[in-house]
Amino acid sequence: MKKLFSLASLLVLASLVLAACGGGGDSQATDLLGAIQERGYILVSTDPNYEPQSFLNTSGSRPSDTKCPSDALTTAEMQGFDVDVAIAIGAALGVETCFATPDWDIITAGSWANKWDLSVGSMTVTTARQQILDFSTPYYYTPAVIAVRADSGLTSHADLEGQALCVGSATTYDQWLSGDFEGLGLPEASIYAQPPANVTIVPLPTDQECAQAIAAGRQDFVGYVTSETVVNANIAADFPVVKLGSAVYSEDLAAAVDKSASLPTASLLAEVNKIIEGMHSDGSLSELSNKWFGEDLTQAPN
């Protein structure tokens, strides 16, 4: 009996500890927004290797008083335009912002299994993605462009016929280059050019890795398709690349929530929309765009 009593006491003690740590399942929240406010932080998925939108802050250190889970990054450990937008969203909600960094194809696939709350990762709104994700008001807009090795000798999009180009997996750049305009799901007016004929597609986990591979001397592709903001940052960092021709299409970029989340997300999305619309109105989004891109990309293209 003594042994049984001791075991029961330990179980009760363990359950009390779990409840105190938020692991006891005693949340009173009826929707995702309430759960976020109850725990005191929002977990945002973004890319740790997508400068200048989002990238690691190697000089930052994790604060001791953070509420972020141990496997998440804090605002001190990340930086960039998307990061600043996510931080502003968290501040407006009255909570700390924390960052998860899953692979891009996992984020765009939906069914996040409640592992993070919101995506703020320069995600293009497409009809296919709208089947599985709910999008906010766009917070900025970027042209998609092609960059090639500076020593390639190529001077126009027509020169790319039969060449190999790199893209990030599960990106709109991949869909455009493969000619999957139905999957791309962009308005016809947003598409400015057809992809080059007979091109070989070389996928990497992110399009930034395409640029980094060229800088490292990789030769099995001549260039890559990505946001003009990324190419500008690559050129500024002295990567041996140049932009080829003009933009091939325009992207509307927005935050997203998972349609399959276990708690209702409508109130969270409504608050995020209100925050983004307020940042458009008060000019703070424009300020962040100018800070990170050197130009205002927060106005929809005509």
Steps between C-alpha positions, in 0.01 A plus 500: 500500500783736584651442155165563331441815701843637408439436132163672513655798677766528233238491226301778665813708544595448135155607384523818707841584352368444146199720568723777636712485185202516268524133408199383694244570231317755719488779242176696498558639150228434243699624200862536390515871579389428857757221535778733380400773744467246781853362451655842433674431169423445132704242310569621145653288225756668276824431312836532682686532167310756291687828534381776512151367582604268784835370618692410813646776715838349580577773752176456692468291814194330644351700790467314829143619561351391166172312487600338171523118492854363522493386136381840370707809423445833672483849351862552609609206284325598175493810280357625171188654349271201564641471851421865575147458365450193720636687801256786434211251482601345832537840666155608381355179641678566831715185483860399434589391146687170460621337178478147362710417193353194323581426136306711251321205338365400843361850560332526159353148529273601788393253773745654744381278789492810727881520497487875432224760487568728205723522193671834435746386237444691176245244382338575165122473498397235242172327430651161585629618836164661579349151509702412809601836651316822583691814400512845650494828316830514304768689687729554200549425131813392313604431139638155421815512287768276354864540605792332322871457560679822412735311266222313318497728195118488496324827419127419468234254610510345153862396568377268776343249262643156573689622807473381862352732764472456874188564711388447858284190539123556531532868406308703244833536317502123452140508370565787259816342361322166446213677323247400768296818472188330632686399816662842515153647528594863436285754314589506132594866528765410761690271259732697273697227320492136396768266637794415270453191283662163573649619827635250755376573852741445789312519834662586833329541840488880458574738212758680715699176495510525120683832529728368771586196285604724210712709737664177617589408140228251408472468121206269421256792457548840345265701719194503723150646531409690817374829640674812376563589866710187541699564181565860606631374834716239324652765274558734796681211673731468195356171378622443140151541348303751292130554434391382157229710335192633674256340747321183391202534736384684812428344840247602764656396833295436812488334840316168521325272748426129466143405410547168685604654834325332793376835636302753293727756332251761374553742790880477469484567127266795557744651750797443269308670217423795727866528601631480142242748373595735784869468409415583139303807615753640748799447271684257728501228231649746253768590755592135549509443124731797449717380788552150360456543124591863440161557335132487583357167385180523705285654228317270259636523142278680249 
